[in-house]
Amino acid sequence: MLLLMGCGPADVLTEATAIGPVVANRIVGVWEGTLSQVNLRIVVHIENEDGGLLVKFDSPDQSAYGIAADTVSFDGERLVFNVDSIEAGYAGTMNSDGSLIQGQWSQSVELELDLVRVDKPSIRARAQNPKPPFPYRIEDVDFPGGARGVTLAGTLTLPESADSPVVVLVTGSGAQDRDETIMGHKPFWVLADYLARNGVGVLRYDDRGFAQSTGDIATAITLDFADDAHAAISYLQSRNDVVANRIGVVGHSEGGNVVSILAGRGAPFACGVLMAAPAVSGEQIHQRQTRTILERQPFPIADDLVEKVAAMNESLYTAARMNTSFDERRAMARDIYQSALAGLDEVERKLLNLNDEVQVDEVDAIVTDWFRYFLDYDPRRDLEVSKVPLLAVYGALDLQVPPAQSVPVLEKIDTNYGKIQVRTFPGLNHLFQHATTGLPSEYGAIEETLAPEVMLAIKEWVFANC
């Protein structure tokens, strides 16, 4: 909710402000700073075009790039620009030698942001990213996916031991590469390296229709991703260097739903791990995560405003479930959003960072086929018939799949069926990083990619059950 979560490249350029060439030369270039209070980098790109200044900026730790300012002014010392779409702005003063701009970023709250001129934006070197030498085999592979026309491209890492268990890694929601790259982190690469160094093979692959895999991700639903994971199991079974009855599946978030589906189908895998996976329907998860994230914001949001958002979601779910074309569902959903927006005053809109345009992509996403399936899929049906030993791990600070919602459900299934072990790790968020608040805005700012205690738990479970 803070800054740019969910924002992408803007559709319009900055309004150019006329300025003299001497003054412009002082400010044109790339500037970078860090919002120290939240440890987020901001990169500002300033260009001179047709006698005016154009400003775009990035928040690389939130995977947001090319956000265009709507207005910009610079008088040789004072830089001011505003971004209407996210109701944000910056104002700062340049020092005498033109190397530093000291100022403040304003967006619901005011945060200090000093910008330094750089040749190019910095790249955060995540400490856990694997480094050579690699004491295991690494092989780029491709194999048929779960539907005609789908070829999955991935990486297989195999320890030297001939009888090692091998696990398939399944990514969370959205288009993901084989490393599950998110906000500068590569959690699946980190996990694969750890497991391979400790005697567990790993197959990880790009989602269908993304990176080097073929197919159409835009029309895919979770069942299709389950077909792809099943295809990955079949591929491993076809190899003479993999023990066919020692194959496991590890899924993160929506990938956990994939593991549940495979377990319910009786797919041929020996054990599974659910990482921050829902144990209730998507509708229940979506409403709980919306409420929880709103309630955890650093600025107060009244209960009645949270209820308004929840009511809007309920109406959007109705649109998503309509038995009509996507275009008709989208039109209805946008009407619902605009009607809900009209019922909010200016302060409420500012608190939620909403306006006429900013949420359009998110509203459209709610009426896609993928979200329609997500809303109604309840993992309990599959988990209750599973004959596969499953480990479910959660972070206590997870606000996207709150453990308080899913853990009791799994413990009840475990009590009745004895097939699921549940572990909740204190201080960890949805990505299994040690966190302060658990808010998504922290993900990119945290240096850690994946908590060691979680990787250890997965390794021990796989060795004991696969």
C-alpha positions in Angstrom: 0.0 0.0 0.0 2.9 2.4 0.6 4.3 3.8 -2.6 3.9 1.8 -5.7 2.8 -1.7 -5.0 1.0 -3.0 -8.1 1.9 -0.1 -10.3 3.5 -0.5 -13.7 4.8 1.7 -16.5 2.6 4.7 -17.1 0.8 5.2 -20.3 1.5 8.9 -20.7 4.7 11.0 -20.6 5.5 13.6 -18.1 4.3 17.1 -19.0 7.3 18.9 -20.3 8.1 22.2 -18.5 10.0 24.8 -20.5 13.4 25.5 -19.1 16.7 27.0 -20.3 19.5 24.7 -21.5 22.0 25.8 -18.9 19.5 25.2 -16.0 18.4 21.9 -17.6 21.9 20.6 -17.8 22.2 20.8 -14.0 19.4 18.4 -13.4 19.3 16.1 -16.4 20.5 12.5 -15.6 19.9 9.6 -13.3 19.4 10.2 -9.5 19.1 7.6 -6.8 18.2 7.7 -3.1 16.7 5.6 -0.4 13.7 6.2 1.8 15.6 5.3 4.9 12.5 4.8 7.1 11.3 1.9 4.9 14.6 1.1 3.2 13.2 1.5 -0.4 15.3 2.8 -3.3 13.9 5.5 -5.6 15.5 6.1 -9.0 14.6 9.3 -10.8 15.3 9.6 -14.5 15.3 13.2 -15.8 15.5 14.0 -19.5 15.5 17.2 -21.6 13.1 17.0 -24.4 12.1 19.8 -26.8 13.2 22.4 -24.3 11.3 20.8 -21.4 12.0 18.4 -18.5 10.5 14.9 -18.5 10.6 12.8 -15.3 10.1 9.1 -14.8 11.0 7.2 -11.7 11.4 3.6 -10.5 10.9 1.8 -7.2 13.1 -1.2 -8.1 12.6 -2.9 -4.7 8.9 -3.0 -5.5 9.4 -4.0 -9.1 7.8 -0.8 -10.3 9.4 1.0 -13.2 8.8 3.9 -15.6 6.3 5.8 -13.4 5.8 9.1 -15.2 5.4 12.4 -13.3 2.5 14.6 -14.4 4.1 18.0 -13.6 7.7 19.0 -13.0 9.5 22.2 -12.2 13.1 23.1 -11.7 14.5 26.7 -11.2 18.2 25.7 -11.0 18.0 24.8 -7.4 14.5 23.6 -6.4 13.1 20.4 -8.0 9.4 19.6 -7.6 7.4 16.9 -9.4 4.0 15.3 -8.8 2.5 11.9 -9.8 -1.3 12.2 -9.8 -2.0 8.5 -10.4 -0.6 7.5 -7.0 -1.1 10.9 -5.3 2.6 11.3 -4.6 5.2 14.0 -5.0 8.7 15.1 -4.4 10.3 18.4 -3.5 14.0 18.9 -3.0 16.9 21.4 -3.2 20.1 20.9 -5.1 23.4 21.6 -3.6 25.9 24.1 -5.1 28.0 21.6 -7.1 24.9 19.7 -8.5 25.7 16.3 -7.0 23.0 16.1 -4.3 19.3 16.9 -4.0 18.0 17.0 -0.4 14.2 16.7 -0.1 11.1 14.9 0.9 8.8 12.3 -0.7 5.1 12.8 0.1 2.5 10.0 -0.3 0.0 9.8 2.6 3.1 10.4 4.8 6.3 12.4 4.4 9.6 10.6 4.2 13.1 12.0 3.7 14.6 11.3 0.3 18.0 12.6 -0.7 18.9 11.9 -4.3 22.5 11.5 -5.5 23.5 11.7 -9.2 24.6 8.2 -10.5 25.8 6.9 -13.8 23.3 4.0 -13.6 20.9 2.6 -11.0 22.4 0.4 -8.3 21.7 -3.4 -8.2 21.1 -5.0 -4.8 23.4 -8.0 -4.5 21.3 -10.3 -2.4 23.6 -12.0 0.1 21.9 -15.4 -0.3 22.1 -15.5 -4.1 24.1 -18.7 -5.0 27.7 -18.4 -5.8 30.1 -20.9 -7.4 31.6 -23.4 -7.1 28.5 -25.5 -7.3 29.1 -29.0 -5.9 26.2 -30.5 -8.0 25.1 -31.0 -11.6 23.3 -28.1 -13.3 21.3 -28.9 -16.5 19.0 -26.7 -18.5 16.1 -28.8 -19.7 12.8 -28.5 -21.5 9.9 -30.9 -21.6 6.3 -31.2 -22.7 3.9 -29.3 -20.5 0.4 -30.1 -19.4 -1.3 -29.1 -22.7 -0.7 -29.2 -26.4 1.6 -26.4 -27.5 3.1 -26.0 -24.1 6.8 -26.6 -23.6 8.3 -25.9 -20.2 11.9 -24.7 -19.9 13.7 -25.1 -16.6 16.8 -26.0 -14.7 17.5 -29.4 -13.1 20.1 -29.5 -10.2 21.2 -33.0 -9.2 23.5 -34.0 -6.3 26.2 -36.5 -7.0 24.4 -39.2 -5.0 22.5 -41.6 -7.3 19.6 -42.2 -5.0 18.8 -38.6 -4.0 15.2 -37.5 -3.8 14.2 -34.8 -6.3 11.5 -32.2 -5.8 9.6 -30.1 -8.3 9.2 -26.4 -7.4 5.9 -24.7 -8.3 5.7 -20.9 -8.2 3.0 -18.6 -6.8 0.4 -16.6 -8.6 1.2 -14.3 -11.6 3.7 -14.9 -14.3 6.9 -16.2 -12.6 10.2 -17.5 -13.9 11.9 -20.6 -12.6 13.6 -18.6 -9.8 10.2 -17.1 -8.7 11.9 -13.7 -9.1 10.2 -11.1 -7.1 11.4 -7.6 -6.0 15.0 -8.4 -6.6 14.8 -11.7 -4.8 15.2 -15.2 -6.3 13.8 -17.5 -3.6 13.5 -20.7 -5.8 17.1 -20.3 -6.9 18.2 -19.9 -3.3 16.1 -22.9 -2.2 17.3 -25.1 -5.1 21.0 -24.3 -4.3 20.5 -25.1 -0.6 18.7 -28.4 -1.3 21.2 -29.5 -4.0 24.1 -28.8 -1.7 22.4 -30.9 1.0 21.5 -33.9 -1.2 18.1 -33.1 -2.7 17.7 -32.6 -6.4 15.4 -29.8 -7.8 13.5 -29.2 -11.0 12.3 -25.6 -11.3 10.8 -24.2 -14.5 9.3 -21.0 -16.0 5.6 -20.7 -15.9 3.8 -21.6 -19.2 3.9 -18.6 -21.6 6.5 -16.8 -19.6 10.3 -16.4 -20.0 11.5 -19.4 -22.0 8.4 -21.6 -21.6 5.7 -21.6 -24.4 1.9 -21.5 -24.1 -0.6 -18.9 -23.1 -0.5 -17.8 -19.5 -3.3 -15.3 -20.0 -6.0 -18.0 -20.3 -4.5 -20.4 -17.8 -6.1 -21.3 -14.5 -4.7 -23.1 -11.5 -5.8 -26.5 -12.9 -3.6 -25.8 -15.9 -0.6 -25.1 -13.7 -1.4 -28.4 -11.9 -1.3 -30.1 -15.3 2.1 -28.6 -15.9 3.4 -29.7 -12.5 2.1 -33.2 -13.3 4.0 -33.1 -16.6 7.2 -32.1 -14.6 6.7 -35.2 -12.5 6.3 -37.4 -15.6 9.5 -35.9 -17.1 11.5 -36.7 -14.0 10.1 -40.3 -14.0 11.3 -40.7 -17.6 15.0 -39.9 -16.6 17.3 -42.8 -15.7 19.2 -40.6 -13.2 16.1 -39.9 -11.1 14.6 -42.4 -8.6 11.0 -42.5 -9.8 9.5 -43.2 -6.3 11.5 -40.4 -4.6 9.9 -37.4 -6.3 8.3 -34.6 -4.3 6.5 -31.4 -5.1 7.0 -28.1 -3.2 4.6 -25.2 -4.0 4.6 -21.6 -2.8 1.3 -19.7 -2.3 -0.8 -20.6 -5.3 1.8 -23.3 -6.0 0.6 -24.8 -2.7 -2.9 -25.1 -4.3 -1.2 -27.0 -7.1 0.2 -29.4 -4.6 -3.2 -29.9 -3.1 -4.8 -30.5 -6.5 -2.1 -33.1 -7.3 -2.6 -34.8 -3.9 -6.3 -34.9 -4.5 -5.8 -36.5 -7.9 -3.5 -39.2 -6.6 -0.7 -37.9 -8.8 2.5 -40.1 -8.6 4.6 -38.1 -6.1 6.0 -39.3 -2.8 5.7 -36.2 -0.6 4.7 -32.5 -0.8 5.4 -29.2 0.9 2.8 -26.4 1.1 4.6 -23.0 1.5 2.2 -20.3 2.7 -0.6 -22.2 0.9 -4.3 -21.5 1.4 -6.4 -24.1 3.2 -9.7 -22.2 2.5 -11.3 -20.8 -0.6 -9.9 -18.0 -2.6 -12.7 -15.7 -1.6 -12.0 -16.2 2.1 -8.3 -15.7 1.5 -8.8 -12.5 -0.6 -11.1 -10.9 1.9 -8.9 -11.8 4.9 -5.7 -10.5 3.2 -7.4 -7.3 2.2 -8.6 -6.6 5.7 -5.4 -7.6 7.3 -3.2 -5.5 5.1 -5.4 -2.5 5.5 -5.4 -2.9 9.3 -1.6 -3.1 9.4 -0.9 0.1 7.6 1.3 2.6 9.4 -1.5 5.2 9.2 -4.9 4.5 10.7 -7.7 3.3 8.6 -11.2 3.3 10.2 -13.2 0.1 10.5 -16.0 1.5 8.4 -13.6 2.2 5.6 -12.3 -1.4 5.7 -15.9 -2.6 5.6 -16.5 -0.4 2.5 -13.6 -2.1 0.7 -14.8 -5.5 1.8 -18.3 -4.7 0.4 -16.8 -3.6 -2.9 -14.9 -6.9 -3.1 -18.1 -8.8 -2.6 -19.8 -7.0 -5.5 -16.7 -7.6 -7.7 -16.9 -11.3 -6.9 -20.5 -11.3 -8.2 -19.3 -9.8 -11.4 -16.5 -12.3 -11.7 -18.9 -15.2 -11.4 -21.3 -14.0 -14.1 -21.8 -16.5 -16.9 -21.0 -13.9 -19.6 -18.0 -12.8 -21.7 -14.9 -11.3 -20.2 -15.7 -7.9 -21.8 -19.2 -7.9 -20.1 -17.7 -8.9 -16.8 -15.1 -6.3 -17.1 -17.6 -3.6 -17.9 -19.7 -4.6 -14.8 -16.7 -4.7 -12.6 -15.5 -1.2 -13.6 -19.0 0.2 -13.0 -18.9 -1.4 -9.5 -15.5 0.1 -8.8 -16.5 3.6 -10.0 -19.7 3.4 -7.9 -17.7 2.4 -4.8 -15.2 5.1 -5.5 -18.0 7.7 -5.6 -19.0 6.7 -2.1 -15.6 7.6 -0.7 -14.6 11.1 0.4 -11.2 12.7 -0.5 -9.5 11.6 2.7 -10.6 8.0 2.3 -9.4 7.9 -1.3 -6.1 9.3 -0.3 -5.7 6.7 2.5 -6.4 3.9 0.1 -4.4 5.5 -2.7 -7.4 5.2 -5.1 -8.5 7.3 -8.0 -10.5 6.9 -11.2 -7.6 5.0 -13.0 -5.2 3.6 -10.6 -7.0 0.3 -9.8 -8.3 -0.5 -13.3 -5.8 -3.3 -13.9 -6.6 -4.9 -10.5 -10.3 -4.6 -11.1 -9.9 -6.3 -14.6 -7.9 -9.1 -13.0 -10.7 -10.0 -10.7 -13.0 -11.0 -13.6 -10.4 -13.1 -15.4 -10.9 -16.9 -15.7 -8.0 -17.4 -13.4 -9.5 -15.4 -10.6 -13.0 -16.9 -11.1 -11.4 -20.3 -10.4 -9.3 -19.0 -7.5 -12.4 -17.6 -5.8 -14.2 -20.9 -5.5 -11.4 -23.4 -5.3 -11.3 -24.9 -1.8 -8.2 -27.0 -1.1 -10.0 -28.9 1.7 -11.7 -31.2 -0.7 -8.4 -32.4 -2.2 -6.5 -32.4 1.1 -9.1 -34.6 2.8 -8.6 -37.4 0.2 -4.8 -37.0 -0.1 -2.7 -40.1 0.6 0.6 -38.2 0.3 2.5 -37.0 3.4 2.4 -33.2 3.4 4.3 -30.5 5.3 2.6 -27.1 5.5 4.8 -24.2 6.6 3.7 -20.6 7.4 5.2 -17.3 8.5 3.5 -15.9 11.5 3.7 -12.4 9.9 2.2 -13.6 6.6 -0.6 -11.0 5.7 -1.4 -12.5 2.3 -2.2 -16.1 3.5 -2.6 -15.5 7.2 -1.8 -18.6 9.2 -4.6 -17.9 11.7 -7.0 -18.6 8.8 -5.5 -21.8 7.3 -3.7 -23.5 10.2 -6.8 -24.5 12.2 -8.3 -26.0 9.0 -5.1 -28.1 8.3 -4.9 -29.2 12.0 -8.4 -30.5 11.8 -7.6 -32.4 8.7 -4.4 -33.7 10.4 -6.5 -34.8 13.4 -9.0 -36.6 11.2 -6.6 -38.1 8.6 -3.1 -37.9 10.0 -1.5 -36.8 6.7 -0.4 -33.2 7.3 2.2 -31.7 9.5 1.9 -28.0 10.2 4.7 -25.6 11.3 4.4 -21.8 11.8 7.7 -19.9 12.0 7.7 -16.7 14.1 8.8 -13.4 12.6 8.5 -14.5 8.9 6.3 -13.0 6.2 4.7 -14.5 3.1 8.0 -14.9 1.3 9.5 -16.5 4.5 11.8 -13.5 5.2 12.4 -12.3 8.7 10.2 -9.2 8.7 9.0 -6.3 10.9 5.4 -5.9 9.9 4.8 -8.5 7.2 3.5 -5.8 4.8 4.2 -6.5 1.1 5.9 -3.1 0.9 8.8 -4.6 3.0 9.6 -7.5 0.6 12.0 -5.8 -1.6 13.6 -3.8 1.2 14.6 -6.9 3.2 18.0 -8.2 2.3 17.2 -11.8 3.3 15.6 -13.9 0.5 14.6 -17.1 2.4 14.9 -17.9 6.1 17.4 -20.7 6.7 15.1 -22.5 9.3 12.5 -22.9 6.6 14.9 -24.4 4.1 16.2 -26.8 6.8 12.6 -27.9 7.6 11.9 -28.6 3.9 15.1 -30.6 3.5 14.5 -32.7 6.6 10.9 -33.4 5.5 11.9 -34.4 2.0 14.6 -36.8 3.3 12.2 -38.3 5.8 9.2 -38.7 3.5 10.3 -38.8 -0.2 
